[in-house]
């Protein structure tokens, strides 16, 4: 069997029938929205590019010590002056000035991202009261980093998220670069934050364990961002998602017949879960990371059948138990 193209009507039918468990009514509990939590994103690219003198940069490094250390690596320099000299050189670079102008134009209004992050942090705080809300900064990285996430701060490299049609693009394969666009910013952050709560068994190095890990990460992101389309969580197009569901029986059969679930060879695991333009072991028309997508379906079925809480799911390190109790069965295609 091979991946095939469907008419627009077929895609709609598949999405409605097969994706029903992932298209719950889009709403956030009012109890979550009422939490006393505010997110204010600080636009550091503006402050740093408006600085011009050594004194200006000294002031900014003192004003944002967490950013200076965790992002700029201040302590790695022989002296603050050497870091400042580098910042001034970047400030005077004509290419960086053009890049800054592009970022400033494309991201004049960042209020939608700010509000989405605020609601997402409220949801995380609701489910995980121990969650410490980090400071959030934007910056112009010069395509050095897309996201920096620590316990205390998040730095968004806005140049990575310019429109995919823009002349400035990160040095990434096209299939990955297409996921660096504005709608992916918040889902990327939340998926990354899920790792703080995603308990694993370090002794389990099977493909199934990797699949369940990613499945829990995506399920977490969807639970925190219920109004976000699946395509911005997993990074597949709508057509690719529809085709995956239409071929789910075939995909699952491939994993079972080739005894992949308990495979421990890292090379083989990477073929099905690692970044790639397609999963060629199945089909050159199948998107990459299919093992992650299957893991998401398994975890969704587990949560549906067990009716457990999000914290209980994330705290469960037993991939085998999650798989066995999921009752997972692939949805039949057309």
FENZIKA-V51616 format. One record per helix or strand of 3 or more residues. SS is the DSSP state (a for helix, b for strand). FROM is the first residue (numbers start at 1). TO is the last residue. Records with the same first field share a line. If there is no record, write none. Layout:
# FENZIKA-V51616
SS: FROM-TO  FROM-TO
This chain:
# FENZIKA-V51616
a: 8-18  20-22  30-33  44-50  54-63  65-70  74-76  80-92  94-106  111-127  158-161  174-177  182-194  207-224  230-234  238-246  248-257  266-273  290-306  310-315  319-326
b: 41-43  135-139  147-149  153-157
